[in-house]
Amino acid sequence: MKIRDWLHSILNLFYPRVCAACGESLLKDEDTVCTTCRFTLPRTSYELHADNPVAQTFYGRVPFHAVTSCFFFAKSGKVQHLIHQLKYKGNKEAGIFLGQQIGESIKEAPLFQDIDYLIPVPLHPKREKQRGYNQSLMIAQGINKVTDIPIGDRFLVRGVYTETQTHKSAEERFKNVKDIFEVRFPNELKGKHVLLIDDVLTTGATLESCAQKLMTIPGITISAATAACAGN
């Protein structure tokens, strides 16, 4: 056995490497998500269709250029496990993986060409300090690795600390995020095409609140992408 393989075995004994989606042990050449899960995670292919279900969520509310979610989210499913690892278990690599999957899906998709900036939905500084990072920024970093689209995480800030959206009704979600975001450096976004990034799309309240602020910028085009959405 090579020294490198021996060290890998020892490290894995004390710090087991497991798949962020299914929890099974990763093989030596696997990283973050096992090969089986990479091929079986439930993809939506929404990036190829302008009139998809997540885009329809915003009809009559926000004039997004395009909206997509990479995977279907199901309770107790592998995608939920990935999101949970990202948001509550400190697994930044799960976010990078999800972002890379989004990046691969939109790289050649006609609806998502000529994007100037990736704008992750911001966390309030207090929440970000508690979590240690912004999960949407991790996803954006994964997209950047695939597409080289620059990340514009300075343009949007969350000025109000709010309760988590989990377990809230649709009406409560909209009230919870109404007018809580602020735009910075708006002149740099004039005439630009930006892609809002978030982890999971449920009611769309958070993305709508972000977009409402960005829409005040002359000539801006706004699209959105999330790692997951409610299952089919």
N, C-alpha and C positions, 0 to 999 in steps of 0.2 A: 504494500500500500504506500502510495506517495505521501510525503510529509504533509502536503496541502490537504489531501483527502483525510489523513489522520486527524489533523487539526479541525477540519470541518466536522468530523464525527464527534470529537470531544465537545466542541462548541454546541453542537446540536443536542448533545446529551443534557447539558445544563440549561441551554436556551433553545428549546425546540422551535424549529421553523415550521409554521403551519400556514395553510392556505387561508387567506383573509375572507374567502367566500364560503368554504365548506368546513374548515377547521381540521382537515386531514393533513398529515405530514407532507411537507414539500420534498421533492426529490432534489438531489444535489444541484441540478442545472435549472431548477424552477425558481421563480422569484415572485413573491407576494401572493400570486394566484396560481393555482395548479393548472396544468395543461388541460385537464378534463373540464374544469370550470371555464377556462378561457373560451372553449368551444361550445359550451352549453348554456352560458348565461343568456337569458331571454332578451334578445335585441329587438328593437322596435322598427328600425329602418325608416323612421320618420323623417330623417334628414333628406330623403329623396322625394318627399311629398309635401307640397306647400299647404294643402288642405288636410292636414293630419289632425288627430284628436286633440293633441296638446295645443296646436295652433288655434283650434276652434275654441279652446278655453278662453281666449282673449278677444274673440270677435265682439265688436261693439264696445270694447273697453280700452284696448291699446293697439295702435296700428303697427304691430311688429312686422318687420320685413320677412322674417322666418323664425320659426320656433321648433326645437327638437328636444327629445329626451333619448338617451342612448339605450337604456334598459327598462324593462318592466319591473316594477317594485311590487312584491307580494309579501304579505305578512309571514314571517318565519322563513322566508326564502333566502337564497344565497345573496341576492342583491341587497336585501335588508341587512344581512349580516355584514356585508362590505361597508355599507353606510354607517352601521353601528360601530364597526371597528374604527372608521375614520373620525366620527364625531365624539365618541365616548371612550375609546380605548387608546388614544394617542397614536394610532396607526396612520401616519402621514403617507406612507407608501400606498395605502389603499386609495387615497385621493389621487396620487400621481397615476396609479393604474387606471382609475376611472377616467381621468382626464385624457390619458393616452388613447383610451378607447373612443372617447368623443372625438379627439383629434383625427384618428384614423377614419372615423365615419364621415367627418365633414370636409376632409382634405380635398376630395375631388367632387364634393356635392355642389351642383350649380348654385343652389340657394345660399351657400355660405362662402362664396368667393369674395375677394376684395375687402376682407375685414381688416380694419386698422388697429383695433385694440380689443383685448380680452379684458372685461371688467367684472371681477368677482364681486358678488353681493357681499358687502362689508359686514363685519360684526362690530358691535359696540366694544370699545377698548376694554371695558370691564369683563365682558363675556370672552373676548379673545385672550385676556390674561388668565381667566379661569381655565380655558381649554388649552392654551399654550400656542395656538395658531388658528388661522381662519381656514376652515375646511374647504370653502369655495376657492380660496387662493391656491390650495394644494391641487385642486382639480384644474384650475387655470394653468398651473405650472406643468401639469401633465399634457395639456393641450399644446402649450408652447413648445414642449420637447418634440412634438410631432410636426407642428405647423410653422414654428418660428414666428407666429403672430405675437407682437409685444404685449405684455401685461400692463394694463393701466389701472393699478390698484390705488392710485392717488386721486382719481377723479370723483369717486363716490365715497361718502362717509356716512356712518350711522350716528346721528346726533343725539338720539334718545335711547336709553336703555329700556328694553321691553322684556316681558316674560317670554318663555319659549312658546313656539307655535304648536308644539305637540299637545294633542288631546283637546285643542280648541275647535269650536265649530267654525264653519266657513265665515259666518258673520263676525265672529270674534277675531278671526285671523285678519280680516280686512281692517277692523278697528285697531288692532294691535300694531299694525305697521303703517298706518296712515300718517303721512307727513313726517316720517322719522329720518328720511335720508336728505343729504345735502350734496350739491354738486360743487366740486372745486375745479379751478382752471378751465372754465367752460369754453374759453376762446380756442383752446387747443383741440376741442372736439367739434368745432364748426365744420360742417360738410363731411364728417367722418362716419364710417360704418363701424359700430361697436357691437360686440357680442357679450351680453350679460351671462354670467356663469353662476349656477347654484347647484346644490346637491340633489334635492328631490322636489318635483313639482306636484303639488296637491291642488290647492285652490288657485294658485298663481298670484296670491295676494302680495307676496314679497316682490316678485318680479314686476308686477304692475306698479307698485309703489316706487320702485327704482326707475322704471321707464317714465313715469309721470314727471319726475324731476328732470330726467335727461331730455325729454321732449321739448323743454323750453329752449334748447340750444338750436340756433338756426341751421338748417340743412342737415341735421343729424339723421342717420339711419340706424335703427335699433333692431337687433336680433337677439335671440336667447337660446341657451342650451343648458340642459340639466343632465346629471348623471342618470337620473331615474324618474319615472312617473308611475302613477297607479297602474296596476296590472290590467291586461285586456280581459 
